[in-house]
Amino acid sequence: MFARLSDSGPLSIVRLTEGSDISRQAVTKHLRALEEVGLVSSGRVGRERVWELQPRRLSEVRYYLDVISGQWDTALDRLRTLVETEG
């Protein structure tokens, strides 16, 4: 869903489920969960609800993932040093 919204911009549920084995109901459920945390938003265009990514929120998530990744890198470096000095 993220890739399709990123590549194609705002899309309806019909467009998001095209060529997929996932039901519209399942996609809607996932999108609503993503909307609750601010990663996507929706609005009405005519009779359809259209979904789009929220780039600012995605940037915030990316920042925190980078921080966590850096912490893991540091911890693994300490572990590697410990193992090499002990062995």
C-alpha positions as CSV (number, residue, x, y, z in Angstrom):
1,M,0.0,0.0,0.0
2,F,2.8,2.4,0.9
3,A,4.5,1.8,-2.4
4,R,1.4,2.3,-4.4
5,L,0.5,5.5,-2.6
6,S,4.0,6.7,-2.9
7,D,4.2,6.0,-6.6
8,S,0.7,7.0,-7.7
9,G,-0.3,9.6,-5.2
10,P,-3.8,9.7,-3.6
11,L,-5.8,6.5,-4.5
12,S,-9.2,5.1,-3.7
13,I,-9.7,1.7,-2.1
14,V,-10.8,0.4,-5.6
15,R,-7.4,1.5,-7.1
16,L,-5.4,0.3,-4.1
17,T,-6.9,-3.2,-4.3
18,E,-6.6,-3.6,-8.1
19,G,-4.5,-6.7,-9.0
20,S,-4.3,-7.8,-5.3
21,D,-5.7,-10.8,-3.5
22,I,-6.4,-8.6,-0.5
23,S,-10.1,-7.6,0.1
24,R,-11.2,-4.0,0.1
25,Q,-12.4,-4.6,3.7
26,A,-8.9,-5.7,4.8
27,V,-7.2,-2.8,3.0
28,T,-9.6,-0.3,4.6
29,K,-8.9,-1.8,8.0
30,H,-5.1,-1.3,7.5
31,L,-5.6,2.2,6.2
32,R,-7.7,3.2,9.1
33,A,-4.9,1.9,11.5
34,L,-2.3,3.9,9.5
35,E,-4.6,7.0,9.6
36,E,-4.9,6.7,13.4
37,V,-1.1,7.1,13.7
38,G,-0.9,9.9,11.1
39,L,0.9,8.0,8.4
40,V,-2.0,8.4,5.9
41,S,-5.0,10.6,5.6
42,S,-8.2,10.4,3.7
43,G,-10.8,12.6,2.1
44,R,-13.8,12.5,-0.1
45,V,-13.5,13.1,-3.9
46,G,-17.0,12.7,-5.2
47,R,-18.4,9.5,-3.9
48,E,-15.0,7.9,-3.2
49,R,-12.7,8.1,-0.2
50,V,-9.2,8.8,-1.4
51,W,-6.1,8.0,0.7
52,E,-2.7,9.6,0.6
53,L,0.6,9.4,2.5
54,Q,1.6,12.0,5.0
55,P,5.2,12.7,4.2
56,R,5.9,14.8,7.3
57,R,4.9,12.0,9.6
58,L,6.9,9.5,7.5
59,S,9.9,11.7,7.9
60,E,9.4,11.7,11.7
61,V,9.2,7.9,11.7
62,R,12.3,7.7,9.5
63,Y,14.2,9.9,12.0
64,Y,13.3,7.6,15.0
65,L,14.2,4.5,13.0
66,D,17.6,6.0,12.2
67,V,18.1,6.7,15.9
68,I,17.2,3.2,16.9
69,S,19.4,1.8,14.1
70,G,22.4,3.8,15.4
71,Q,21.8,2.5,18.9
72,W,21.8,-1.1,17.6
73,D,25.0,-0.4,15.6
74,T,26.7,0.9,18.8
75,A,25.5,-2.0,20.9
76,L,26.7,-4.5,18.3
77,D,30.1,-2.8,18.0
78,R,30.5,-3.1,21.8
79,L,29.5,-6.8,21.7
80,R,31.9,-7.4,18.8
81,T,34.7,-5.8,20.8
82,L,33.9,-7.8,23.9
83,V,33.8,-11.1,22.0
84,E,37.1,-10.3,20.2
85,T,38.9,-9.4,23.4
86,E,37.6,-12.4,25.3
87,G,38.2,-14.9,22.5
